[in-house]
Structure formats: C-alpha cells, structure tokens
Amino acid sequence: MVRPRHRVRLLGGASALIMASATAAGPEIGPGSAVYGLELGLAMAVAAVVVPGLVGTVSGQQARLLCALRERGDAAERARRSADSEARLHERSAIAAEMHDLVGHRLSLISLHAGGLELALAKAAPELREEAVLVRHTTRDAMRELRQALGVLGPLGRDTGPDALTDATGTRADIETLVAESRDGGIAVRLEWSGPDLDALPARVRRAVHRVVRESLTNVHRYAAASHVTVRVEHDNQPVRVTVRNGAPPASVDTPSEAGTGRGLAGLRERVELLGGTLDAGALPSGGFQVTAVVPAEPDDTVASKPLTTGEAASPSDGRDNGFDNAAALSRTPRTARALTFALGAAALWMLMALAIALVCSQPRGMSPPVKPRLGMTYQELKGVFDSPAVRAAATGHEPPRPADAVGCVYPPAGPGSQPGALPITRYCFDAAQRLISIDRFTVPSVRDTPPWETS
C-alpha cells in the first residue's frame, strides 16, 4: 500500500514528466510552439494522472472503510455469540449444581441406609454384611465421580450454599415468597395463580419455573423498579405457562441509560429448551416488558438432550467461522459489475482527455509575423499586402516616377508619420510576371493638417 505522502510525490512526478514531454514536443506538433505543448501537457496530466489518481485514492479509502466496518460487525457478532455462550455455560453450571443437590442428596440417603443395613447385618446375617459394605462404598464412589463430572461444567456456584434449591422450589409457596420479597423491595407485584400447585411435578420443572420468575423479577428491580408487575402461573394438567409482565415506568423516574446484556434471558431460554419448552421475551408496545415461558409438565428425557447438541453446534468457534464467511461473501462483488464500472470509467476518462485536447487545440493562437517583402517575390508570396485606394489617391501627383518595367503598383495602408504634416507611403511595383521589382518609400503632405479655412 502506497503511503499518502508517496502517492502525492508519485502523482506530481508523473504529471511533471508528461508536461515536460509535451512542452519539448510542442514545436513539432500543432501550431508549433512550446506554449501549446505546455497547455497540451497540462490537459493530459490532469486527465490521465490527476483524475485517475484521485479516483483511485477515494476508491481505496472506501474499500478500507468498508473493510473496517465489516471487521467491526464481525467483532460485535463474535462478542454477542461469546456472551450467549457464556450465559449458556453459566446456566449449565447452575443446572450442574442442581443435579449435585438432587442426585447427591439421594446418594447420601442411600449411603446412610447402607451404613445402617451394614450395622444390622453384622449381628443378624454376617454373610450379607459384605454386600451392604459394597453398596455403601459404591455409593461413596458414585458421589465422588458425580462431583468430578459436574466440576467439568464449572463451579457449583451459590446453589450449593445457603441459597441451595430445595424440594419446595417452584411450588406456589415458593413463588409467593419471591413475590413477597419483591414487594418488600418496593416493587408493586401481583401474583395470579391458575390451577393446582406444582409440588407433584418433577423437580427440574419446578426449578425452571422458579428461575423464570426470579430472573424476571430481578430484571424488574434493575430496569423498571417503579412499574407495576404481574406474575401469572397457569397449570391445568397442561404445560406450565409462566408470564411475568411489567408496565412502563413513569416518565418522572430515571431509568438506567444502559440496556441489559441479555445473558440472563439467554440462560433461561437454554434451561427451558432443555426441558422441551419455549421462552419468549420482548418489549411491549405500551413500553413495558414481558417474559413468557411454557414448560412441559412431564418433559421427555430424549427431548432434553437435543438442545445440548444444538448448543454445542453454536459454539463461539462456529460463530466466528460463520461471521468470517459472511464477511467474505459480502466482500465478493460481482465481476460483471466491476468490469462495467471499469469500462465506464475508462470511457469517461478518454472522453475527458479528448475534450481537453480539443479545447487546447481550438484556442486562438497569435498570428505569425507578416513576411518582410523582398525584391523578386511574387504577389502571392506577399501575404497581408493589399492596395488601399485612399493611400493611392494621396500619392497621386506626389509620388516618384515608376520603374520602366512596372505594369502596376500596390499602395498598402499607411500609418501615422513621424513628421507633422507628412504622410509616409510605401509603394510596391510589379512587372508583367507579378514579381516585385521596386520598393519605394516617400512622404506626401497630410490633408488632415490643412486648416479648415482659407487665409487671404
């Protein structure tokens, strides 16, 4: 890539070379003057060097600008995909924590009962004690392997601490607790429950309902704390439908200037889709926001594993590749359009050069000096010499005798004389062959110097 300073030097040097060449060749072409060559060289330099150079510079800057915009768009797309991937990983880590709570709790009970069975069999049936010991050891190994497997998905997070989810999570009492906490925080929340309680549903369904309500109320706390909120849970032996809707905050209340990243909603969508459900979230025409989740009451295990494959397919690396492929596809313009643009540009350039040359050639040039008369020249060779009747009349009676071989004389117009009262006259006399045989110069009295009155 040529730097701007070098580009200016290159265009200036090429223009100077063209102008110097045209100036040197000027005396050999056209009217035959160096000035004509300089003008022609200037026109050719502008048409053939300056204009194409400026067009190329603008085109290069436009190409670089488009490339920068594409790179910025690709970077934004990669950042978005990375954020979505991070949200998915965070949600999967939370799911792993819930699995740790559920399965770990059951394995702990099995290990506890196996220990009790071991103590009971030690006296009642010693031959079966080893089986109880094996069950207890196997349960302990399973617990350790479960921790190792879940640790691959990420840290277990807060769900394993004091805020760990329990068997009551997602029930009506749990949702009422979340709503009460929001009311205590200053949010006007109303709960609408339709259908029986969710305590009979699988734990993962209840946990999904809990997460949807909790995340939605958290967003309300962040971005619309002064608005009215409605939490609606509908369950009539059908998929559980959870709707959290908030109105537009009052205009007098300052809202956060920055919008959310959407990672929490992406994680919720991932969780709901793992159960075979759907989640929709978006702004309302009235200015509020609504989150709607539909969770199957009895999710299928085969369906729950399908979004995992889809999520893996939408990894950041694939998003990066697709972004670059899209940018490459956008950067490839049709060859026909390029060829047509080049042809039109070349035609316009040639027309501009032709018009510039025609303009230079059509400029009027200075008349060449008249040929100085010499004896022996013919009348046709004396360009610009013609007879003036007024000068001929002034010379009549005052001119010297004509040569003996003269058959005719020409009296060209005379200019003002250097002596007052005298009119300078030049006379060219020709023989029968129209050759100049005599050049006579004399003066005659000027009629204009005669006073307009007669003296006595």
C-alpha positions as CSV (number, residue, x, y, z in Angstrom):
1,M,0.0,0.0,0.0
2,V,1.4,3.4,-1.0
3,R,1.5,6.0,1.7
4,P,-0.3,9.3,1.1
5,R,2.9,11.3,1.0
6,H,4.5,8.9,-1.5
7,R,1.2,8.9,-3.5
8,V,1.4,12.7,-3.8
9,R,5.0,12.5,-5.0
10,L,4.2,9.8,-7.5
11,L,1.3,11.8,-9.0
12,G,3.3,15.0,-9.1
13,G,6.3,13.3,-10.7
14,A,4.1,11.7,-13.4
15,S,2.3,14.9,-14.1
16,A,5.6,16.9,-14.4
17,L,7.0,14.2,-16.7
18,I,4.0,14.4,-19.0
19,M,4.1,18.2,-19.1
20,A,7.8,18.3,-19.8
21,S,7.5,15.8,-22.6
22,A,4.6,17.7,-24.2
23,T,6.5,21.0,-23.9
24,A,9.5,19.6,-25.6
25,A,7.4,18.1,-28.4
26,G,5.3,21.3,-28.8
27,P,7.3,22.9,-31.6
28,E,6.9,19.7,-33.6
29,I,3.1,19.4,-33.3
30,G,0.1,21.7,-33.5
31,P,0.8,25.4,-34.1
32,G,4.4,24.7,-33.3
33,S,5.1,26.5,-30.1
34,A,6.3,25.5,-26.6
35,V,3.3,27.2,-25.0
36,Y,1.0,25.0,-27.0
37,G,2.9,21.9,-25.8
38,L,2.8,23.1,-22.2
39,E,-1.0,23.6,-22.4
40,L,-1.5,20.2,-24.0
41,G,0.7,18.5,-21.4
42,L,-1.2,20.2,-18.6
43,A,-4.5,18.9,-20.0
44,M,-3.1,15.4,-20.5
45,A,-1.6,15.4,-17.0
46,V,-5.0,16.3,-15.4
47,A,-7.0,13.8,-17.5
48,A,-4.5,10.9,-17.4
49,V,-2.8,11.2,-14.0
50,V,-4.5,13.6,-11.5
51,V,-8.1,12.5,-12.1
52,P,-7.4,8.7,-12.1
53,G,-5.1,9.2,-9.0
54,L,-7.8,10.9,-7.1
55,V,-10.4,8.3,-8.1
56,G,-8.1,5.5,-7.0
57,T,-7.4,7.2,-3.7
58,V,-11.1,7.7,-3.0
59,S,-11.8,4.1,-4.0
60,G,-9.0,2.8,-1.8
61,Q,-10.3,4.8,1.2
62,Q,-13.8,3.5,0.6
63,A,-12.5,-0.1,0.4
64,R,-10.6,0.3,3.7
65,L,-13.7,1.9,5.4
66,L,-15.9,-1.0,4.3
67,C,-13.3,-3.5,5.5
68,A,-13.1,-1.7,8.9
69,L,-16.9,-1.7,9.1
70,R,-17.1,-5.4,8.3
71,E,-14.4,-6.2,10.9
72,R,-16.3,-4.2,13.5
73,G,-19.5,-6.0,12.6
74,D,-17.7,-9.4,12.8
75,A,-16.2,-8.4,16.2
76,A,-19.6,-7.4,17.5
77,E,-21.1,-10.7,16.3
78,R,-18.3,-12.7,17.9
79,A,-18.8,-10.7,21.2
80,R,-22.5,-11.4,21.1
81,R,-22.0,-15.1,20.5
82,S,-19.4,-15.2,23.2
83,A,-21.8,-13.6,25.6
84,D,-24.5,-16.1,24.7
85,S,-22.1,-19.0,25.1
86,E,-21.0,-17.6,28.5
87,A,-24.7,-17.4,29.6
88,R,-25.3,-20.9,28.5
89,L,-22.2,-22.1,30.4
90,H,-23.4,-20.2,33.5
91,E,-26.8,-21.7,33.3
92,R,-25.4,-25.2,32.7
93,S,-23.2,-24.7,35.7
94,A,-26.3,-23.8,37.7
95,I,-28.0,-27.0,36.3
96,A,-25.0,-29.0,37.4
97,A,-25.3,-27.5,40.9
98,E,-29.0,-28.6,41.0
99,M,-28.0,-32.1,39.8
100,H,-25.5,-32.1,42.6
101,D,-28.2,-31.2,45.1
102,L,-30.7,-33.7,43.8
103,V,-28.6,-36.7,43.0
104,G,-26.2,-36.0,45.8
105,H,-29.0,-35.9,48.3
106,R,-30.3,-39.2,47.1
107,L,-26.9,-40.8,47.1
108,S,-26.3,-39.6,50.6
109,L,-29.6,-41.2,51.7
110,I,-28.6,-44.5,50.0
111,S,-25.2,-44.4,51.7
112,L,-26.8,-43.6,55.1
113,H,-29.2,-46.5,54.8
114,A,-26.5,-48.8,53.6
115,G,-24.5,-48.0,56.7
116,G,-27.5,-48.8,58.9
117,L,-28.0,-52.0,57.0
118,E,-24.4,-52.9,57.5
119,L,-24.7,-52.5,61.3
120,A,-27.9,-54.5,61.3
121,L,-26.5,-57.3,59.2
122,A,-23.3,-57.5,61.4
123,K,-25.4,-59.4,64.0
124,A,-28.4,-60.8,62.1
125,A,-26.7,-62.1,58.9
126,P,-22.9,-61.6,58.9
127,E,-22.7,-63.3,55.5
128,L,-24.7,-60.4,53.9
129,R,-22.7,-57.7,55.7
130,E,-20.2,-57.5,52.8
131,E,-23.0,-56.8,50.4
132,A,-24.1,-53.8,52.5
133,V,-20.4,-52.6,52.7
134,L,-20.2,-52.9,48.9
135,V,-23.4,-50.8,48.4
136,R,-22.0,-48.1,50.8
137,H,-18.6,-48.0,49.1
138,T,-20.2,-47.9,45.6
139,T,-22.5,-45.1,46.7
140,R,-19.5,-43.1,48.0
141,D,-17.6,-43.7,44.7
142,A,-20.6,-42.6,42.7
143,M,-20.8,-39.4,44.8
144,R,-17.2,-38.6,44.2
145,E,-17.5,-39.3,40.4
146,L,-20.6,-37.2,40.3
147,R,-18.7,-34.2,41.8
148,Q,-15.8,-34.7,39.4
149,A,-18.2,-34.9,36.4
150,L,-20.2,-31.8,37.4
151,G,-16.9,-29.9,38.1
152,V,-16.1,-30.1,34.4
153,L,-19.2,-27.9,33.7
154,G,-17.9,-25.2,36.0
155,P,-18.1,-24.2,39.7
156,L,-21.1,-25.3,41.6
157,G,-21.9,-21.7,42.5
158,R,-24.4,-20.5,45.0
159,D,-26.9,-23.3,44.5
160,T,-24.8,-25.5,46.8
161,G,-24.6,-22.9,49.6
162,P,-27.1,-21.4,51.9
163,D,-29.4,-20.5,49.0
164,A,-29.4,-24.1,47.6
165,L,-32.7,-25.0,45.9
166,T,-34.9,-27.5,47.8
167,D,-37.8,-29.8,47.0
168,A,-40.1,-26.9,47.7
169,T,-38.6,-24.8,44.9
170,G,-41.1,-23.8,42.3
171,T,-44.2,-24.5,44.3
172,R,-46.9,-21.9,45.0
173,A,-45.4,-21.1,48.4
174,D,-42.0,-20.6,46.8
175,I,-43.4,-18.2,44.1
176,E,-45.3,-16.3,46.8
177,T,-42.1,-16.0,48.7
178,L,-40.4,-14.5,45.7
179,V,-43.3,-12.1,45.1
180,A,-43.2,-11.1,48.8
181,E,-39.5,-10.4,48.7
182,S,-40.1,-8.1,45.7
183,R,-42.9,-6.3,47.5
184,D,-40.5,-5.7,50.4
185,G,-38.1,-4.2,47.9
186,G,-40.6,-1.6,46.9
187,I,-42.0,-3.3,43.7
188,A,-45.7,-3.4,43.2
189,V,-46.1,-7.1,42.3
190,R,-49.4,-9.1,41.9
191,L,-49.5,-12.9,41.7
192,E,-52.2,-14.7,39.7
193,W,-52.2,-18.5,40.1
194,S,-54.5,-20.7,38.0
195,G,-54.6,-24.4,38.6
196,P,-53.2,-26.8,41.2
197,D,-49.9,-26.5,43.0
198,L,-46.7,-27.7,41.2
199,D,-45.5,-29.8,44.1
200,A,-46.4,-33.0,42.1
201,L,-44.3,-32.0,39.1
202,P,-40.7,-33.1,38.5
203,A,-38.1,-31.1,40.4
204,R,-36.5,-29.8,37.2
205,V,-39.8,-28.3,36.0
206,R,-40.3,-26.6,39.3
207,R,-36.8,-25.3,39.3
208,A,-37.3,-23.9,35.8
209,V,-40.4,-22.1,36.9
210,H,-38.6,-20.7,39.9
211,R,-35.7,-19.4,37.7
212,V,-38.0,-17.8,35.2
213,V,-39.9,-15.8,38.0
214,R,-36.7,-15.0,39.9
215,E,-34.8,-13.8,36.9
216,S,-37.7,-11.7,35.6
217,L,-38.3,-10.0,38.9
218,T,-34.5,-9.4,39.2
219,N,-34.7,-7.6,35.8
220,V,-37.6,-5.5,37.0
221,H,-35.6,-4.5,40.1
222,R,-32.8,-3.3,37.8
223,Y,-34.6,-1.6,35.0
224,A,-38.2,-0.9,36.0
225,A,-38.4,-0.7,39.8
226,A,-41.2,1.9,39.7
227,S,-43.5,-0.1,37.4
228,H,-46.4,-2.5,38.2
229,V,-45.7,-6.2,37.7
230,T,-48.0,-9.1,37.2
231,V,-46.8,-12.7,37.7
232,R,-49.1,-15.3,36.3
233,V,-48.7,-19.1,36.6
234,E,-51.2,-21.2,34.7
235,H,-51.3,-25.0,35.2
236,D,-54.4,-27.1,34.5
237,N,-52.9,-30.6,33.7
238,Q,-51.2,-28.9,30.8
239,P,-47.7,-27.4,30.3
240,V,-47.0,-24.9,32.9
241,R,-47.2,-21.3,31.5
242,V,-45.4,-18.6,33.4
243,T,-45.9,-14.9,32.4
244,V,-44.1,-12.0,34.1
245,R,-45.2,-8.7,32.7
246,N,-44.3,-5.2,33.8
247,G,-45.7,-1.9,32.7
248,A,-43.8,1.2,31.5
249,P,-42.2,3.1,34.4
250,P,-43.4,6.6,35.0
251,A,-41.7,9.3,32.9
252,S,-40.5,11.1,36.0
253,V,-38.5,8.1,37.1
254,D,-34.9,7.9,35.9
255,T,-34.3,4.6,34.1
256,P,-30.9,3.1,33.6
257,S,-29.2,4.5,30.5
258,E,-27.6,1.2,29.5
259,A,-29.6,-1.8,28.5
260,G,-29.0,-5.2,29.8
261,T,-26.7,-7.7,28.2
262,G,-29.4,-10.3,27.8
263,R,-27.3,-13.1,29.2
264,G,-29.8,-13.9,31.9
265,L,-32.6,-14.4,29.3
266,A,-30.3,-16.5,27.2
267,G,-29.6,-18.7,30.1
268,L,-33.3,-19.0,30.9
269,R,-34.1,-19.9,27.3
270,E,-31.4,-22.6,27.4
271,R,-32.8,-24.0,30.6
272,V,-36.4,-24.1,29.3
273,E,-35.4,-25.5,25.9
274,L,-33.5,-28.3,27.7
275,L,-36.9,-29.4,29.1
276,G,-38.5,-29.1,25.6
277,G,-40.3,-25.9,26.3
278,T,-40.2,-22.4,24.8
279,L,-39.4,-18.9,26.2
280,D,-40.3,-15.6,24.6
281,A,-39.2,-12.2,25.9
282,G,-39.6,-8.7,24.4
283,A,-40.7,-5.2,24.8
284,L,-44.4,-4.3,24.7
285,P,-45.9,-1.6,22.5
286,S,-47.0,0.2,25.7
287,G,-43.4,0.5,26.9
288,G,-43.3,-2.4,29.3
289,F,-41.6,-5.8,29.0
290,Q,-43.0,-9.4,29.1
291,V,-41.4,-12.8,29.6
292,T,-43.5,-15.9,28.7
293,A,-42.2,-19.4,29.4
294,V,-44.0,-22.6,28.5
295,V,-42.6,-25.6,30.4
296,P,-43.9,-29.2,29.8
297,A,-45.3,-30.8,32.9
298,E,-43.7,-34.1,32.0
299,P,-40.5,-33.4,30.0
300,D,-39.2,-36.2,27.9
301,D,-35.6,-37.2,28.6
302,T,-34.8,-37.6,24.9
303,V,-36.0,-34.2,24.1
304,A,-34.0,-32.6,26.9
305,S,-30.8,-33.9,25.4
306,K,-31.4,-32.4,21.9
307,P,-30.7,-28.7,22.7
308,L,-27.4,-29.7,24.1
309,T,-26.3,-30.8,20.7
310,T,-27.7,-27.6,19.2
311,G,-25.9,-25.5,21.8
312,E,-22.6,-27.3,21.1
313,A,-23.1,-26.6,17.4
314,A,-23.5,-22.9,18.1
315,S,-20.1,-22.7,19.8
316,P,-18.0,-19.5,19.6
317,S,-15.6,-21.0,17.1
318,D,-18.5,-21.9,14.7
319,G,-19.9,-18.4,15.1
320,R,-16.5,-16.9,14.3
321,D,-16.2,-19.0,11.2
322,N,-19.7,-18.1,10.0
323,G,-19.0,-14.5,10.7
324,F,-15.9,-14.5,8.5
325,D,-17.7,-16.5,5.8
326,N,-20.5,-13.9,5.7
327,A,-17.9,-11.1,5.6
328,A,-16.1,-12.8,2.8
329,A,-19.4,-13.3,0.9
330,L,-20.2,-9.6,1.3
331,S,-16.8,-8.6,0.2
332,R,-17.1,-10.5,-3.1
333,T,-18.7,-8.2,-5.6
334,P,-19.9,-9.5,-9.0
335,R,-17.3,-9.5,-11.6
336,T,-19.7,-8.1,-14.2
337,A,-20.3,-5.0,-12.0
338,R,-16.6,-4.5,-11.6
339,A,-16.0,-4.9,-15.4
340,L,-18.8,-2.5,-16.2
341,T,-17.6,0.1,-13.7
342,F,-14.1,-0.1,-15.1
343,A,-15.3,0.2,-18.7
344,L,-17.5,3.2,-17.9
345,G,-14.6,4.9,-16.0
346,A,-12.2,4.3,-18.9
347,A,-14.7,5.7,-21.4
348,A,-15.3,8.7,-19.3
349,L,-11.6,9.3,-18.9
350,W,-10.9,9.1,-22.6
351,M,-13.8,11.5,-23.3
352,L,-12.3,13.9,-20.7
353,M,-8.9,13.7,-22.3
354,A,-10.3,14.2,-25.8
355,L,-12.3,17.2,-24.7
356,A,-9.3,18.7,-23.0
357,I,-7.1,18.3,-26.1
358,A,-9.8,19.7,-28.4
359,L,-10.2,22.7,-26.1
360,V,-6.4,23.4,-26.2
361,C,-6.3,23.0,-29.9
362,S,-9.3,25.2,-30.5
363,Q,-7.7,28.2,-28.6
364,P,-6.8,31.1,-31.0
365,R,-3.1,31.4,-31.4
366,G,-1.0,34.6,-32.1
367,M,-0.7,35.4,-35.8
368,S,2.6,34.7,-37.3
369,P,4.5,37.9,-38.2
370,P,4.0,39.1,-41.9
371,V,6.7,38.2,-44.4
372,K,9.1,41.0,-45.0
373,P,8.9,42.0,-48.7
374,R,12.0,41.3,-50.8
375,L,12.7,42.1,-54.4
376,G,11.9,39.1,-56.7
377,M,9.0,37.8,-54.5
378,T,5.6,37.2,-56.3
379,Y,2.4,39.0,-55.3
380,Q,1.0,35.7,-53.9
381,E,4.0,35.4,-51.5
382,L,3.4,38.9,-50.0
383,K,0.7,37.7,-47.6
384,G,-1.1,40.6,-45.9
385,V,-0.2,43.2,-48.5
386,F,-3.2,44.7,-50.3
387,D,-3.9,48.0,-52.1
388,S,-5.5,51.0,-50.3
389,P,-7.5,53.4,-52.6
390,A,-7.1,56.2,-50.1
391,V,-3.3,55.9,-50.0
392,R,-3.2,55.6,-53.8
393,A,-5.2,58.9,-54.1
394,A,-2.9,60.6,-51.6
395,A,0.2,59.6,-53.6
396,T,-1.2,60.7,-56.9
397,G,0.8,63.7,-58.1
398,H,3.4,63.4,-55.3
399,E,5.0,60.0,-56.0
400,P,8.3,59.5,-57.7
401,P,8.4,58.0,-61.2
402,R,7.6,54.3,-61.5
403,P,10.2,51.9,-62.9
404,A,10.0,51.4,-66.7
405,D,9.1,47.6,-66.4
406,A,6.4,48.2,-63.9
407,V,2.9,47.3,-65.0
408,G,1.2,48.0,-61.7
409,C,1.8,49.2,-58.2
410,V,0.3,48.5,-54.8
411,Y,-0.1,51.1,-52.0
412,P,-0.7,49.4,-48.7
413,P,-2.3,51.3,-45.8
414,A,0.0,53.9,-44.2
415,G,0.4,54.6,-40.6
416,P,0.9,58.0,-38.9
417,G,4.2,59.6,-39.8
418,S,7.0,60.7,-37.5
419,Q,7.0,64.2,-39.1
420,P,4.0,66.5,-38.7
421,G,2.2,67.4,-41.9
422,A,3.7,64.4,-43.8
423,L,2.2,61.0,-44.6
424,P,4.6,58.1,-45.1
425,I,3.7,55.9,-48.1
426,T,5.2,52.7,-49.3
427,R,4.8,51.6,-52.9
428,Y,5.4,48.1,-54.3
429,C,5.7,47.9,-58.1
430,F,5.4,44.6,-60.0
431,D,6.3,43.6,-63.6
432,A,4.3,41.6,-66.1
433,A,5.2,38.3,-64.2
434,Q,3.8,39.8,-60.9
435,R,7.3,39.9,-59.4
436,L,8.3,42.7,-57.1
437,I,10.8,44.9,-58.9
438,S,10.7,48.1,-56.7
439,I,10.0,49.1,-53.1
440,D,9.7,52.9,-52.8
441,R,9.1,54.9,-49.6
442,F,8.3,58.6,-49.7
443,T,6.1,61.1,-47.9
444,V,3.3,63.3,-49.1
445,P,1.6,66.3,-47.5
446,S,-1.1,65.3,-45.0
447,V,-4.5,66.6,-45.9
448,R,-5.6,66.4,-42.2
449,D,-3.0,69.1,-41.3
450,T,-4.6,71.7,-43.7
451,P,-6.7,74.3,-41.7
452,P,-10.4,74.2,-42.3
453,W,-10.4,77.8,-43.5
454,E,-8.6,79.7,-46.2
455,T,-6.4,82.6,-45.4
456,S,-6.4,85.8,-47.6
